[in-house]
């Protein structure tokens, strides 16, 4: 269970302004004539249909349909290259998986984690700030290559309003430093990893190591609601389980928002029981100044939104946007 405390001031900034967080996630470039098709064959979402200049979110699965890693896939225009951005904790695992899956003559994998950097920009003012300071509009679900000083950076916006960020900027250290300076000059706040966690929880977006563990399937963490899966694309690793669950069955767990009133606290175990059975698995928690808490959890599907269990109120999340 991931827990952070957040002040009222920071909460207000996350909901009203723009905050820039520097990061170094796992980054991989996939180049060559077969790059798009190779990535298409291992991700839950459709990389081909959105075409060049697209940003797509999806996951890589085991053959049994469980999430190995989730990633953002950038497909810049005018090149055959793709860029995969994932949580830093899966760098080694993802590097091994990509090299085993892709023949280098058609899809060469290069680990860019130690070379390139990124900026996550969160908050409702992020897109306007980018447009005003860097001089280009950013459309949802799209990526563009922008010059900044002597450098170029990739600037992308997610297609879902529930995404844990509003803008993603990738590039060299110099390019990201120049972009950060421009955004700071436009009154963007500088933030930390805690701001990314808070933005993710507020948006209702699951994360690896929190809501997503080694046995989690996409439907259990609302991949349909966050735009992370296509049920009309061709085959990919783990698709059979995903399709069977979607068209013929239902997941046993669902992603929900959970809320504690002041004076009640999340259990240290991260689990809530009813009649001796685990019915809530808490992933992430924001502790607020008034003593209340807000979080994300996997909840048994039979537990309806509005139910209160041991002081925890279960709430639904918004549909796909």
Secondary structure, 3 states (H helix, E strand, C coil): CEEEECCHHHHHHHHHCCEEEEECCEEEEEECCCHHHHHHCCECCCCCCCCCCEEEEEEEECCCCEEEEEEEEEECCCCCCEEEEECHHHHHHHHHHHHHHCCCCCCEEEECCCCCEEEEEECCCHHHHHHHHHCCCCCCCEEEEEEECCEEEEEEECCCCCCCCCEEEEECHHHHHHHHHHHHHCCCEECCHHHHHHHHHHHCCCCECCCECCCCEHHHHCCCCCCCCCCCCCCCCCHHHHHHHHHHCCCCEEEEEEEECCCCCCCCCCEEEECCEEEEEEEEEEECCCCCEEEEEEEECCCCCCCEECCEEEECCCCCC
